[in-house]
Amino acid sequence: MPASIYTINNREYRVLDTPHFKRVRSEIYNLDFMKVNGFMKRWGRTAEEDTKYSPIGPEILDIEISVNGCPNKCPFCYKSNSDAPPTNMSFKTFKKIIDKFPKTLTQVAFGITGVQTNPEFLDMLCYCRFRDIVPNFTLSGVDLTPHLADEISKYVGAVAVSVYGDKNLGYNTVNMFTSRGVKQTNIHLMVARETLEHVFEVLRDSQTDPRLKDLNAIVFLSLKPKGRGSKYHPLIEVEFLSLVQYCVEHKLSFGFDSCSAYKFQQVIDTLSVSEDTKRMMRDCTEPCESSLFSSYVNVKGEYWNCSFCEGNKEVNPVDVLKAKDFLKDVWYNPSVVEFRNRVLKARDVPCPVYNV
């Protein structure tokens, strides 16, 4: 299978895309991504050197295909989505956006308020596979049907079930996907002082509830003080440490979004684990990767550095639909480069946008 070759600033990047893996090789940026299980490793000039960002475009795209039309009404939604009539991205627009991305794109994470909100959702999942991209998404399960679960399971690499409100709905949704062979089925939990009791309840249930026996991992999401989330409060360090310690002591599979990486790195040294385990935890932890390795496009087709930046007056969006060359017009757009440099300079702070 021939490799796709990109030349940027007189450097050559070779991208090999097969049904089983995606591989990038160059002098300063190298990537292996396994499509079957999502395993990924990335390095620079040597295996020990980290590369600061991807010179040839994002590895991951978060794309919003629905606004409103939401059956969930989460009280901490940073997007403030409601059950008002939805605004949906069309399949035609979705294809136009995906087709502009370089071959380095490994995964697409869908932002959809409900699995039935956008009637062309399944077509989008199918098109991702046609383009050799692994689709993933998050749902609560409130509008999921067995038929939809059957269809979705044909395409997704991973699903994350948001367990809020009725936990039994979430647990049944997890079981619906694991019983259909979706091995990368996770639980998402938004972590704040107001949700901590619920988080521990789910952790305890994960050890005993038979519906969760094939659960891959529980993933903790950092609070975004935006929209309805502005009424909630982030964990202080001792609370965050208690959460991590519980998972380690009970040998639970857990993870964090990159927004939580800073806090996790701060508590690693206090854990009762071997030095090798601490080293592995640090190696597996990546702080903010917005516009370094990941990208976000909203329902209008606007590129923002991340979904939490959307609407920020200090950040200018880029119209992806008008871009003729994604790398030139978007990835190396002056506003994107400025934000990228801002993130690189802020590696020792929790977040370059929100101080949480």
C-alpha positions as CSV (number, residue, x, y, z in Angstrom):
1,M,0.0,0.0,0.0
2,P,1.6,3.3,-1.1
3,A,2.3,6.0,1.5
4,S,0.9,9.5,1.4
5,I,3.8,12.0,1.4
6,Y,3.5,15.6,2.8
7,T,6.3,18.1,2.5
8,I,6.3,21.0,5.1
9,N,9.1,23.4,5.6
10,N,11.4,21.2,3.4
11,R,10.7,18.1,5.6
12,E,9.1,15.0,4.3
13,Y,6.4,13.1,6.2
14,R,5.2,9.7,5.1
15,V,1.8,8.5,6.2
16,L,1.0,4.8,5.7
17,D,-2.7,4.0,6.2
18,T,-3.8,0.3,6.3
19,P,-7.0,-1.4,7.6
20,H,-5.3,-2.2,10.9
21,F,-3.0,0.7,11.6
22,K,-1.9,4.2,10.7
23,R,1.8,5.1,10.7
24,V,3.7,8.3,10.3
25,R,7.4,8.5,9.8
26,S,9.6,11.6,9.6
27,E,12.8,13.1,11.1
28,I,11.0,14.9,14.0
29,Y,7.4,13.4,14.3
30,N,6.5,9.7,14.3
31,L,3.2,8.0,15.1
32,D,1.8,4.5,15.4
33,F,-1.9,4.1,15.8
34,M,-3.7,0.7,16.1
35,K,-7.2,0.9,14.7
36,V,-8.4,-2.2,16.5
37,N,-7.8,-1.2,20.1
38,G,-6.9,2.5,19.9
39,F,-3.3,2.0,21.1
40,M,-1.1,4.9,20.1
41,K,2.5,5.9,20.6
42,R,4.2,9.1,19.4
43,W,7.8,10.2,19.5
44,G,10.2,12.7,18.0
45,R,13.8,12.3,16.7
46,T,14.3,9.3,19.2
47,A,12.0,7.0,21.1
48,E,12.8,9.0,24.3
49,E,12.1,12.4,22.8
50,D,8.6,13.9,22.8
51,T,7.5,15.9,19.8
52,K,5.8,19.2,20.7
53,Y,3.0,19.1,18.2
54,S,2.0,17.4,14.9
55,P,3.5,19.4,12.0
56,I,1.1,17.7,9.5
57,G,-2.3,18.2,11.1
58,P,-4.3,16.9,14.0
59,E,-4.5,13.3,15.1
60,I,-8.0,13.7,16.6
61,L,-11.0,15.8,15.6
62,D,-13.8,16.7,18.0
63,I,-16.7,17.7,15.8
64,E,-20.1,19.0,17.0
65,I,-22.9,17.7,14.9
66,S,-25.8,18.8,17.1
67,V,-26.7,21.8,19.2
68,N,-29.8,21.6,21.4
69,G,-32.4,18.9,20.8
70,C,-30.9,17.4,23.9
71,P,-32.8,14.7,25.9
72,N,-30.3,14.8,28.8
73,K,-30.5,18.4,30.3
74,C,-27.3,17.8,32.4
75,P,-27.2,20.5,35.1
76,F,-23.5,21.2,34.5
77,C,-23.5,21.3,30.7
78,Y,-20.9,23.8,29.6
79,K,-22.6,24.1,26.3
80,S,-25.9,24.9,27.9
81,N,-27.7,22.6,25.5
82,S,-31.5,22.4,25.9
83,D,-34.4,20.5,24.5
84,A,-35.1,23.4,22.1
85,P,-35.3,22.5,18.4
86,P,-31.8,21.3,17.3
87,T,-29.3,22.8,14.9
88,N,-27.7,19.8,13.1
89,M,-24.7,19.6,10.8
90,S,-25.7,18.0,7.6
91,F,-24.0,14.8,6.2
92,K,-23.0,16.9,3.2
93,T,-21.2,19.4,5.4
94,F,-19.7,16.7,7.5
95,K,-18.1,15.1,4.4
96,K,-16.8,18.4,3.2
97,I,-15.0,18.9,6.5
98,I,-13.6,15.4,6.9
99,D,-12.3,15.4,3.3
100,K,-10.2,18.5,4.0
101,F,-8.2,16.9,6.8
102,P,-4.8,15.3,6.2
103,K,-4.3,11.5,6.5
104,T,-2.9,12.0,10.0
105,L,-6.4,12.1,11.3
106,T,-6.8,8.8,13.3
107,Q,-10.1,9.4,15.3
108,V,-13.2,11.5,15.2
109,A,-15.1,12.2,18.5
110,F,-18.7,13.2,17.8
111,G,-20.5,15.9,19.9
112,I,-24.1,14.9,19.6
113,T,-26.8,15.8,22.2
114,G,-28.7,12.6,21.6
115,V,-28.2,9.6,19.3
116,Q,-31.5,10.4,17.6
117,T,-31.0,14.2,17.5
118,N,-29.1,14.2,14.2
119,P,-30.9,11.9,11.7
120,E,-27.7,11.5,9.6
121,F,-25.5,10.4,12.5
122,L,-25.2,6.8,11.3
123,D,-24.2,8.0,7.8
124,M,-21.4,10.0,9.4
125,L,-20.1,7.0,11.4
126,C,-20.1,4.9,8.2
127,Y,-18.2,7.6,6.3
128,C,-15.5,7.8,8.9
129,R,-14.8,4.1,8.4
130,F,-14.9,4.6,4.6
131,R,-12.1,7.2,5.2
132,D,-10.2,4.8,7.5
133,I,-10.9,7.0,10.5
134,V,-12.1,5.5,13.8
135,P,-15.3,7.2,15.1
136,N,-16.1,7.6,18.8
137,F,-18.8,9.4,20.8
138,T,-20.4,9.9,24.2
139,L,-24.1,9.3,25.1
140,S,-26.3,8.9,28.1
141,G,-28.5,6.2,26.5
142,V,-31.8,8.0,27.1
143,D,-32.8,7.8,23.4
144,L,-30.9,4.6,22.5
145,T,-32.8,1.6,21.1
146,P,-31.5,-1.9,20.6
147,H,-31.7,-1.4,16.8
148,L,-29.5,1.8,17.0
149,A,-27.1,0.0,19.3
150,D,-26.8,-2.8,16.7
151,E,-26.0,-0.2,13.9
152,I,-23.7,1.9,16.0
153,S,-21.7,-1.1,17.1
154,K,-20.8,-1.9,13.5
155,Y,-18.7,1.3,13.2
156,V,-17.5,2.7,16.6
157,G,-14.1,2.2,18.0
158,A,-15.2,3.4,21.5
159,V,-18.3,4.7,23.2
160,A,-18.4,6.6,26.5
161,V,-21.5,6.5,28.6
162,S,-22.2,9.5,30.7
163,V,-23.7,8.3,34.0
164,Y,-25.6,11.1,35.5
165,G,-29.1,11.2,37.1
166,D,-30.5,7.7,36.6
167,K,-27.4,5.5,37.0
168,N,-29.4,2.4,35.9
169,L,-29.9,4.0,32.6
170,G,-26.2,4.4,32.2
171,Y,-25.4,0.8,33.4
172,N,-27.9,-0.7,31.0
173,T,-26.4,1.4,28.2
174,V,-22.9,0.1,29.1
175,N,-24.2,-3.5,29.0
176,M,-26.0,-2.8,25.7
177,F,-22.7,-2.0,24.0
178,T,-20.4,-4.5,25.8
179,S,-22.8,-7.3,25.0
180,R,-22.5,-6.3,21.3
181,G,-18.7,-6.6,21.4
182,V,-17.7,-3.0,21.8
183,K,-14.7,-3.6,24.0
184,Q,-13.7,0.1,24.4
185,T,-16.9,0.9,26.3
186,N,-16.2,3.5,29.1
187,I,-18.1,5.5,31.6
188,H,-17.7,9.3,31.7
189,L,-18.1,11.1,35.0
190,M,-17.8,14.9,35.4
191,V,-15.9,15.5,38.6
192,A,-16.7,18.5,40.8
193,R,-17.2,18.9,44.5
194,E,-21.0,18.7,44.0
195,T,-20.7,15.4,42.1
196,L,-18.0,13.6,44.1
197,E,-20.4,11.5,46.2
198,H,-22.1,10.3,43.0
199,V,-18.6,9.5,41.5
200,F,-17.7,7.3,44.4
201,E,-21.0,5.5,44.2
202,V,-20.4,4.6,40.6
203,L,-16.9,3.5,41.4
204,R,-18.3,1.1,44.1
205,D,-21.0,-0.1,41.7
206,S,-18.3,-0.9,39.0
207,Q,-16.9,-3.6,41.3
208,T,-20.2,-5.4,41.9
209,D,-22.8,-4.6,39.3
210,P,-22.9,-7.4,36.7
211,R,-23.9,-5.0,33.9
212,L,-20.4,-3.4,34.3
213,K,-18.4,-6.6,34.3
214,D,-17.0,-5.9,30.8
215,L,-16.5,-2.1,31.3
216,N,-13.2,-0.9,29.9
217,A,-12.6,2.0,32.2
218,I,-14.0,4.9,34.1
219,V,-12.9,8.3,32.7
220,F,-13.0,11.4,34.9
221,L,-13.8,14.7,33.1
222,S,-12.6,18.0,34.5
223,L,-15.2,20.6,35.4
224,K,-15.5,23.4,32.8
225,P,-16.7,26.6,34.5
226,K,-18.8,27.7,31.5
227,G,-22.5,27.7,30.7
228,R,-24.4,25.8,33.4
229,G,-21.1,24.4,34.7
230,S,-20.2,27.8,36.1
231,K,-22.3,27.0,39.1
232,Y,-20.1,24.1,40.1
233,H,-16.7,24.0,41.9
234,P,-13.6,22.1,41.0
235,L,-12.1,19.6,43.4
236,I,-9.3,20.7,45.7
237,E,-6.1,18.7,45.7
238,V,-7.0,16.5,48.7
239,E,-10.4,15.5,47.1
240,F,-8.8,14.8,43.8
241,L,-6.1,12.7,45.6
242,S,-8.8,10.6,47.4
243,L,-10.4,9.8,44.1
244,V,-7.1,8.6,42.5
245,Q,-6.1,6.7,45.6
246,Y,-9.4,4.8,45.7
247,C,-9.0,3.7,42.1
248,V,-5.4,2.6,42.7
249,E,-6.2,0.7,45.9
250,H,-9.2,-1.1,44.3
251,K,-7.3,-1.8,41.1
252,L,-9.9,-0.1,39.0
253,S,-9.2,0.9,35.3
254,F,-9.5,4.6,35.2
255,G,-8.4,7.6,33.1
256,F,-8.8,11.3,32.7
257,D,-9.3,13.9,30.0
258,S,-6.3,16.0,29.2
259,C,-7.8,18.9,31.2
260,S,-7.2,16.8,34.3
261,A,-3.6,15.9,33.5
262,Y,-2.1,18.7,35.5
263,K,-3.9,17.7,38.7
264,F,-3.1,14.0,38.1
265,Q,0.6,14.8,37.7
266,Q,0.6,16.7,40.9
267,V,-0.6,13.7,43.0
268,I,1.4,10.9,41.4
269,D,4.3,11.2,43.8
270,T,1.9,10.7,46.8
271,L,0.5,7.4,45.6
272,S,1.5,4.1,47.2
273,V,2.8,2.5,44.0
274,S,6.2,1.5,42.7
275,E,8.5,4.0,41.0
276,D,8.1,2.1,37.8
277,T,4.3,2.5,38.0
278,K,4.7,6.2,38.7
279,R,6.9,6.6,35.7
280,M,4.4,4.7,33.6
281,M,1.6,7.0,34.9
282,R,3.6,10.1,33.9
283,D,4.3,8.6,30.5
284,C,0.6,8.0,29.9
285,T,-0.4,11.5,31.0
286,E,-0.7,14.2,28.4
287,P,-1.7,17.8,29.3
288,C,-3.7,20.1,27.0
289,E,-3.2,19.0,23.4
290,S,-5.5,21.6,21.8
291,S,-4.2,22.6,18.4
292,L,-1.1,20.5,19.1
293,F,-2.5,17.1,18.4
294,S,-6.3,17.7,18.5
295,S,-8.8,20.0,16.9
296,Y,-12.4,21.1,17.3
297,V,-15.0,22.1,14.7
298,N,-18.4,23.3,15.7
299,V,-21.8,22.7,14.1
300,K,-21.2,25.8,11.9
301,G,-18.0,24.4,10.5
302,E,-15.8,26.8,12.5
303,Y,-12.4,25.6,13.8
304,W,-11.9,26.6,17.4
305,N,-8.8,25.4,19.3
306,C,-11.0,23.4,21.7
307,S,-14.7,23.3,22.5
308,F,-14.1,25.2,25.7
309,C,-12.6,28.1,23.8
310,E,-15.7,28.6,21.7
311,G,-17.1,32.1,22.0
312,N,-13.9,33.4,23.7
313,K,-13.3,36.9,22.4
314,E,-9.5,36.4,22.6
315,V,-9.7,33.5,20.1
316,N,-10.6,33.8,16.5
317,P,-12.3,30.9,14.7
318,V,-11.4,29.7,11.2
319,D,-14.0,28.7,8.7
320,V,-13.0,25.2,7.7
321,L,-15.6,25.1,4.9
322,K,-13.8,28.0,3.1
323,A,-10.3,26.4,3.5
324,K,-8.7,25.3,0.3
325,D,-5.7,23.8,2.0
326,F,-6.3,22.6,5.6
327,L,-2.6,22.8,6.7
328,K,-2.1,26.2,5.2
329,D,-5.5,27.8,5.9
330,V,-6.3,26.2,9.3
331,W,-3.5,24.3,11.0
332,Y,-1.0,27.1,10.3
333,N,-3.4,30.0,10.4
334,P,-1.9,32.8,12.5
335,S,-4.6,32.6,15.1
336,V,-4.1,28.8,15.5
337,V,-0.3,29.2,15.7
338,E,-0.7,31.9,18.3
339,F,-2.8,29.7,20.5
340,R,-0.5,26.7,19.9
341,N,2.4,28.7,21.2
342,R,0.3,29.9,24.1
343,V,-0.4,26.3,25.1
344,L,3.2,25.2,24.7
345,K,4.3,28.1,27.1
346,A,1.6,27.1,29.6
347,R,2.6,23.4,30.2
348,D,3.0,24.1,33.9
349,V,-0.5,25.5,34.5
350,P,-3.8,23.6,34.8
351,C,-5.3,25.2,31.6
352,P,-4.4,28.0,29.2
353,V,-8.0,29.1,29.1
354,Y,-9.6,28.3,32.5
355,N,-7.6,28.2,35.8
356,V,-9.1,24.9,37.0
